[in-house]
Amino acid sequence: MQAQYKHVMSPIRVGKHMLKNRIIAAPVTLHSASNGENYPTEAAMNFFVQRAKAGAGLVVCAGVKVLPVGDDGEHVNWNLYKHNAMHRLAELAERIHFYGAKASMELIGIFEDGYVASEGGLLMDGVTPGREIPVSEMMRYKEGYAHSAEMLMKLGYDGILLHFGHGIPIAQFLSPLTNKRTDQYGGSFENRVRYIIEILKAIRERVGDNMIIEIRMSADEFKEGGIDIAEGIKIAEALQQYADIIQASCGMITPDLMCRTHPCDFLPPNPNVYLAEAFKKSGKITSYVTAIGGIGSLADADEIIASGKADFVAICRALIADPELITKSIAGKEDDVVPCIKCMRCHDSTVYGHLLQCSVNPTIGIMHHLDSMIIPPQEKKKVAVIGGGPAGMYAALTASKRGHQVTLYEKTGSLGGTLKFATKVNFKYSLAKFRDYLISQVEKSPVEVKLNTCVSPDELKNLGYDAVIVAIGAEPLVPPIPGIEHSIFATNTYGNEDILGNNVIIIGGGQVGCETALHLARLGKTVTILEMRDEMAPDASRTHRGDLLAEMNKEKNLIQITSAKCISINPDGIVYEKNNEKFTLSADNVILAAGMKPRTSEADAFAGISDIYRLAGDCVRARTVEAAVREGYFAGINV
C-alpha cells in the first residue's frame, strides 16, 4: 500500500462486518441493463462485480423495489417476492464477496400511483406534482422495506442503503418545505421524522445487527424553507439510533439542483464534502459519516479521511470513467487514471436511453461482451492516424496497445483538436484534464507523432500503411445569411476574448452557443443569444442541459431569444425575425454558433489507400467527445 493512501485504504469495522477500506462504490440504477427481467441480467451483475474487482470495500447495488412489482416497460425492477427471481440476486452478492468486498443494496423511496409525502410534492421527475400518500399505504411500504431488508440479508447481502434524500417522495417527509401533512406525520420536527424512524425501527427488528444500515439524506436542500445544514444535523441525530452510516448528500431532484446533488464543473472540485465535515464536527453524530459528490481521485479521498471530514467516501462516476482508479493509484500510476469529466452522460444514457455509456470510457456498456468481441491481432500492422483530436488520439493509443506501429499526423502544432478550448473555460476544467490525460498517454506511448504535418492521400499512398484511420473532425457550418462575413466563429473566440467588445450577439442556441454565451457573460460581457428553435440547447444531454440552463438563467447580462431567425448581419449588429416581426439588435461583435459540418469529402479522399480504412469522430458526423472517444476506440481495436 502506498503510504499516501493509508487512511482511505485502512480497514474499518462496522458492527459485525470488517470492511477492507473506506471506499464505498455508490449505486447506479441500471435501467438500460434490463429487458423486463425481475432479476439482475449479466450486464448488471458484471457492472457491480467490477466495482468489487476495482477494490471498493463496500459495493452498493441498485434495482430492488420494496414491494412486488411487475415489468412496467421502462424501469429495472428486481423482485424480492418471487423465489426464482432471487437466485441471481444471491449470486450477485457472492460474486462481490469473491473480491473481498461487502455487498449492499440500495432501497429507494419511490411510491406507486403518484404518491408523495403530502399533496403537491414532486414525483421523481422533479416537475410533476403528486398526491398525498394515505397512512394505510405508508404502512404497506414500511412492511415492504422491512421485508426487503430481511430477504436481502438471507440472500447474503451485508448491508442496505436507504435513499431518504434529494427530495424524492419518501424524503419529502423529512423536509419542512415538502411535508405539509396535518396528521401525526407532519408539522413538528418529531412528526416529520416519525415515519422514517418507524421504517428504520422495523428494518432493525428484522435484521438485528447482522446488516450495515446506511442512510442517504440531504444535509442541505438549498431551497428556502427546506432542510439547511442545522436542520440536516438535527435529522441525522434523530435517525442515527438505527443507522450505522449516514451519507451527507444534498440538494433535490429538481432540474436546477441536479448539479448540486451530482456535482458538475459549474462547481469546484469536491463541493459537497463540507457537509460531511459539518456532520462530523457537530459533536452530535456518533454514526459513521460518508462524504459523496464528484470525488474523483484516491488522493482526494485519502485527504478527506485523513483530515477527519468523513469516515467513508462514496465514489460512483469516477469508477465508471476508470474502473482501475484504485489499483492504478496504489501502484503509483495516478497520471494513468482516466479522469471523469462529470458530464452525467452515464446517468442520462441508462435512465433516458437504452445503453449505459460514458464519455471517456468507450467500453462501459459492452464490457461484459468484450472477451468474445475482441479478436487478437494476427500480425503487427503499420497504421496511420490522421488527426490529433480525441478520436485520433484514442484510435492511435488503442491500436498501439494492440502492438501495431502507429504514426499520428496532426496538421497543427499541438494535439487536442476541439478539446483545446476547454483550457480557456473555467467550467470545463475536467474536460481540460481529460485532454491533458490523452496527450500525456500519447507522449508516453510508442506512437510516433508528426505535428504541423498536413499529409495528403497521395503522400500516404507511398508510405506502405496497412491501415488508415481518419479523424480530421468538422468545420463550422456557415448558413446563407447576408453579411455572414461580419461574424466570428464561436470556436475562434476562446483565447481571444479580450479582442471582443462588451456587447456581443451569438447566433445559434445549441449547446456550443449556450456554453459560449455563458462563458462570455461570466467574463462580464453583455450577451444576447438567438435560437431558431423553441428552446435552448436541445442537443445537450438531458441533465447537462438542465445544469446549463440553470447557470444561464443566473446571469442577468445574458439575454435569451428563442423562436427567432437571424435574417442579416451587419458590422453593427443583426436584424432578426420573430413572430413575423423584424427587430434590430446592435452589438460590437456577432458570433456564429450555427453548428458544425463533417469534413466528409476530405475524409473520403483517404479511402482505398490501404486494406483497412476507418473513420472516427466528427468527420463522420459532428457530435460529442463521447462519440469521438467511442469511435476512436472502435477503429483502433479493430485493426
N, C-alpha and C positions, 0 to 999 in steps of 0.2 A: 504494500500500500504506500502511495506517495504521501510523505509527511504533511503536505499542504492540504490534503483531503481527509485527514484523520478524524475530523469532527463529524462530517456528514456520513462518512463510511463506518463510523463506530456502531457496534450493535447496541440495542436497547430493548429492555423487557417491557411489554405491555400486558399486564395481567398474566395469564398463563402462557403467553406467546413471546418468544425471543425473536426479534426482527434483526436481520444481519446488518442493516444500515438504516439511515434516516430518510431514505428516498421512497416516496410513495408515487407510483405510476397512476396518475389521475385518470378517471374513467372517460371513455368515449362511447356514446351510444351509436353503434354501427348499423343504422337503418339500411344502408346500401348493401350490407352483408347478409340481408335476409330476403328470402323469396317467399315468405309466408310460413316458414318453418317456426314451430314453437319451441325450438331449442337452438343452441349456437351452431352455425354452419362451420365448416372447416376454415373459411375465410376469417370469421370472427374469432375462432379459437386460436388460429395462428397469430392474429394480431395481438391478443392479450398474452399469449405464451411468449411472444417476442419481447414483451416488456419484462418478463421474468428473466429471460435469457440475457437481456440487456444489463441486468444487475440490480434492478429495483428490489428493495426489501419487502415492499407490500404492493401487490398488483390489484387494483380495483377494476373489476369488470362491470359491464352495464348491459342491460337488456331485459332483466326480470321485471315484471309488473307485480304489484302487490295483490291483485285479485285475478281470478280466472279470466283470461281474455282470449278472443279469437283473432284471426287474421283480419285486420281492418283494411288490408290492401295497401297500406302505406308504411306502417311503423314495425320495428322489430318488437316481438312480444314473446319472451321466453316464459314458459308456463311451469309454475311450481305446484300445480294442482293435478297434473296428469303424470302417472307413474312413468310411462315410457317417454315422456318429454324431459325427464330429469337425468337420463343416463349420460347425455353429453355434458350436462352441467357438472356432474360428478367428475367426468373425465377432464373437463377444463381445469377444475381445481387441482387434480392430481398432476396434470402436465405443468402447471405453475409450480407446484411443490417440487417437481423434478429438478428445478434450477435453484432450489434453496430459498425461494421467496414464499411469502404468505399470500393466500388468496382471499380477496374480499369482493363483495358485490354491492353496487350502488342500488338503493331503493329510492326512486324519485317520486316526489309527491304530486302526481297528476291525477285528478279525479275524472271520472267518466261523466257523460251527459252535460258537459259545460258547467260543472260545479266549480265554485271558488269559495274562499272563506266567507265573504259577505257580498251582498248584491253590488254589482258593478265592478268587482275586481276583474283583472285581466287574465285571459287564458294564456296558454304557453306562447302564443304568437306575440304577446306583449302589446296587443292592439285591441282585440275583441273583448268586450265586457261579458262576464259570465253571470251565473245566478247562484244565490247563497245555498250552500250545501246544508241539508237538514241534519239534525242530530242523529237520526236513525242511520243515515248514510255514513256519517262520521264514525259511528261505532262499527259499522261494517268494514270500513277502511282500517280502523285501528286493529281489528282482528286480522285483517289481511296483512298488515305489517308484522304482527306477531307470528302469524303462520309462516310467512315468507322467511323470516329470520330463523325460525326453528328448522324449517326444511333445508335451508342453506347450510346450517350447522350440521345436519345429518348427512348432507352431501359432501362434507369435508371442507367447507369454507371456514376460514379463521376469523372473518370479520364482515361487517357490513358498513357501508357509508350511507347515512340518511341525509338526503338532499332537502334541507329546510332553508334554503337561501334563494337569493336572486329574485325574490318577489313572485316565485312560481306559486300555483294555487295553494298548496299547503303552507308555504312560508308566509302567506298573507295573514295567517292567524297571529304571527308574532309582531307585525308592524302596526303602530297606531295610525299610519296613513291608509292601510288597506283593510284593517279589521274594524268594521263599523257594526258588528253584531250587537244585539241588545240582550242576548241571553247570557248564560254563565260562561260563555266562551268569548266574550267581547267586552270592551270598555276598559276596565282597570288592567294594570300590568299583570296581576295574578290571573285574571281571566284570559288574557291574551296568550299566556304561556301554558294554560291549563291543558289544552288538547295535545300539544306536542309532548308535554310531560306524561300525560296518560299513555300516549303511544310508546314512549321510551320505557315506561314502567312495565307495560305489557310485554315488550320485547325482552327486557331483562328477566322477567319472571319465567320466560320460556327458555332462554339460552344461558341463564346464570352468568358466571364469569368465564364461560368457555369461548365466547366470541369477543373480538375487539369491536366496540361500537364507536364509530367516528361520525360526527355531525358536521355537515357543511352549513354555514349560516352567513348571512350578510352582516359583517361587523359595522358597516355603514352603507345605507342605501343611496346616499347622495341625492335625496329628494326631500324638499322642505316638508316637515310634518312626519317624515318617516324615521327609520332607525338611524341614529347617529352613533358615533363611537361610544359615548357614555351609555346609551341605551343598549348597544351591542354587548358591552361588557356585562351589563346587568342581566341580559338574556342568557349569555354564556354561563354566568354564575348560577343561574337558576337551573339550567339544563345539565350541568356537569355532574350532578349526582348520579346520572345514569350513563354518562359518556366517558370513554377513555381518552378520546382525542377530539378536539374541536378545531375545525378548519375555519380560519378567519378569511372568508371571501368577502365580496362586496357587490354593490350595485343591484340592478334589477334587469329583467329581461326586455325592458322597453328598448326600442331601437337606439335611442340617444344615449343609453348607458351600457351597451354591449362592449364598448371599448374599455370601460372601467372593469366590467366583470371578466372580460377576456382581453387583457391589455394589448393594445396595438401600438404602432410607432408614433401616434399622436401624443402618447405619454412617454415619459422617460423610462429607462430600464427598471424592472422590479418595483413598479409604482405602488403595489398593494402590501408590500412586506411590513410597512409601518403599522398596519392593522394588527397583524400577529404580534408584533413587538408591543403594541399597546395592551393587548390581552396579557402578555407575559409580565409586563411591568406594572400592571394594575394591582398586583398582590391579591387579587380576588379569584384568579383562575388557577386551580390546582391540577386540572386535567392537562394532558399534553396538548400543545398547540401546533397546528400546521400552517405554514405560510404557502400561499399559492398566488399565481398571476404572472405568467410570462417569464418564469425563471428559466434561463436558457443555457446556463453553464454550471459545471460542477464547482468551479471556483466561487461563483456567487452563492451556490447552495451551501458550500462549506462555510463561507463568511457568515451567512445567516445563522447557522447553528453555532458557530464559534462565538459569535457576539451575543448569544442568548436571545436573539429576536424570535426564535421559534425552536421547537423540538424536532419538527419534521418539515421537509419541503415536498410539495406535490408538483410533479412535472408531467406535462401532457404533450404539448405541441413540439417541444424540443426533442422528445423521444420519437416523434413521428418523423421529424426532419432528419434525425440521425439516430437510429436505434443503438448505435455503438458509442453514443456520447459518453457513457460512464467508463467503458473499457478503454476507449481512446485516451480519455483524460487521465486515468490512473496510469496508463503506460507512458505518460509524458508527451502525448501527441495531441495536445489541445488545439493546435493550429489545423489539425486534420478533421476536426469536428465540423460537420455541415451546420451552419447557423440557421435557425428558424427565422423567417422574415415576418412572422406574426401577421400574416395576411388573412388568416381564418379560412383559407381555401379547404383545409381538411374538414372543418365544421360544415361549410356550405355544401361540399361535394357529397357528404354522406347523409346530411339531413334533407337537402333540397334536390340532390342529384341521384345518380344511380351507381356511382363508383367512388370509393374513397380515394382521394388524390391529395398530393402535396406539391407545392410549387417548387420545392428544392429536392424532393425525394421521388424520382420517377417510378420507383418500384412498389410503393406502399400499397396500392390497391390490388396488385397481382403477385405479391411476393410469395404467396403460398403455392404458386404455379411455376416459379422461375426455374427450379431444378429441372423440370421437364421441358421448359420452353427454350432455354439457352443451349445452343449447340456449340460445343467446344471447337475452336478453330483447328483446321487440319494442317494449316501451314501459315508461316509468317508472311504477311502481305505488306506491300508498300502503299500507304494511304495518304491522300491529300485531303485536307480540310480547308475549305475556302470560307473565310470569315471568322473573326475572333470575338464575336459576341457570346452570349450564354449558350446558344445552341451549338456553335462551333467549338467552344472550349469543352463543353460536356461531351460532344462527339469525339473530339481528339483524345480526351482523357480516358474515355471508355474503350476506344479502340486500342490505345496504348496499353491499358491494363490487360488487354487480351493478348498482348505480346507482339502487336504489329508495329511496324516502323512508320511513324506518323509525322507529317510535316503540316504545320498550321500556317496558312497565309493570311495576313491581315493588312489591308491597304493603308490604314492609318498608323500612327506612331505608337499606339498602345492598345492593349486588349480591353475588352469590356463592352463594346458595342453600345446598345441602347441603355445599358446599366450605368454608363458613365455619369448620367445626370444625377443619380442617387446621392453622389457625394456633395451635391450642391443644395440638397433639400433636407431640412432638419427633421422632417417626419418620414424620411426614408433611410434612417441610419442602419436598420437591419438589412435592407436591400443592398446598401453600400458595403456592408460587411460580407454579404454573400458574394458580391462582385470581387472583393478582395480575396475571399476564400478561393474562388475559381482561378483567379490569376496566380495565386501562390501555389495551387496544386499543379497548374501547368508548368510553372517555373521549376518545381521540384521533380517533375516527371521527365521521361526521356523524349517527350515531344519536342521536335525542332520547330522553333517559332521564327517566322520571317515577317518582321514588321515593315511598314512602308513599302509593301510589295503588292502591287495590283496585278496578279497573274492572270493571263488570258487563257481561254481554252486552247488556242493554238500553241502557246508556250507549254502548256501542261501535257499536250499530246506526246511530246518527245521525251518526257521525263520518266516514262515507264511505270506509271502508277497502276496498281491492281484495283484500287477503289478510290472514288472521288465522292466526298460529302460536301454539299454546297449549303452554306448557311450565311448568305450575304444580306439577309434582312430585308427591310422595307424602306420606303421613302415617303415623305409627306404627300398626302393627297391634295391636289390643287384644284378646287372647284372653279367652274367658269363664272366667277364673279367679276364684273367690270371693276378695274382698279386694283386687282389682286396683287399687282406688283408693289403696292404700298404697304403690304403686310409683312410680318415676320413669322417664320415657322416657330411653333412652340418649342420644338427641340433645340432651336438656336438661342433661346432666351436664358437657359440655365448656364450660369457662369458669366452671363453678360447683363445681369440685372441692373447694373449701375448705369448702363447707357440708355435704359428705358426711362421715359418720363414718369411723372407721378400719377397720370391718368391713362389707363390702358383699357382696351376692349379686347375680349377673347371671343373669336368666332368658333363655336363648337363646344358643347357642354357634355361631351363624353368623359370618361374617367381621366384622360390626359388633360383635357381642357379644364376640368374641375380642379384637378390637383395643381395645375399651373396657376389657376386663379387663386387658390388658397395660399400657395407659396408666395405669390406676389403681394397678396393682401396682407400676409403676415410681415412682409417687409415694409409695410406702411403705404403701399400704393393703393389708389382707388381703382377697383377692378369691376368692370361690367362684363358679364359672361352671357352670350347669346346662344340659345339652343333651339333648333327647329322642332324637336320632339316635345312632348308634353311634360317630360321630367328630365332632371339632370342625372348624369352618369348611369344611364340604363344598362350600359355594357359592363359595369363593375360587378364583381361578385357580391352577393346579397348583403352579407354582413359588413364588408368593407364599404359598400355603398352607404349603408346606414351611418357608419362611423364618419365617412367623408362628408355627407350632407349635414350631419350634426356639427362638425367643425366649421363648415362653410357658413352655417346659419349663425354662428357666434361672431362672425366678422361683419361689423357694421359698414365697413368700407368695401364690401363685396356685394354687388347687385346682380341678381339672377333674373334673366328674362327667358321664358320658355315659349314654345309655340310661335317662334319668330324667325323670320328668314332675312338674312343679310342680302340686299339687292345691289349694293355698290359700296366700294371703299374709296376714300379719297385721302390726301395727305393729312387732313384734319379730323378724320373720323369715318363714320359709316352712315348709310341710310338702310333702314330695315323695315320690314313689313310685318304687322301683327294684326289679326282680325280685319284684314283688308284695308288697314290704315298704314300710312307711311310715317316714319319717325326718323329724326336725325339725331345722332349722338356725336359729340366731339370727343377727341382723345389725342393724346400725344403719340400713342402707338397702337396699332392694330395687330393682334397676334392670331395666327391661324392654327387651329387645332381641329381640323375637319376630318382627321383620320389618317391612316397610313395605307399605302398600297404595296403589295409584294413586288419584289424585283423579279418577276416571273420570266420575262424574256432573257434577262441576263443569266438567270439560273439555268434555264433550259439550254443555253448555249453550251453547257458543260456535258450534256447528255452524249453518250456514245464514245467518250474518251477512254473509258475503262469498262471492264466487265461488270463492275459493281458501281452503281450510281444512285445516290440518295440525296434527298432534300430534307432540311430541318429548319424549324423556326419560322420567322416572319416572311421569308421568301416563299414559303408555302401559302401562308395567309397571315396577315398581321394580327397578332393576338397578345398573349401574356408571357411572362417569364416562365410560367408553369408549362405552357405548350413548347417553348423553346428548349427547356431542360428535358422534357419527356421525349421530344422528337430527336434531340441530340443523343440521348441515351439509346433510343431505339436504333438510330442509324449506326452508332458505334458498336453496339452489342451484336449486331447482325453482320458485321464484316468478318 
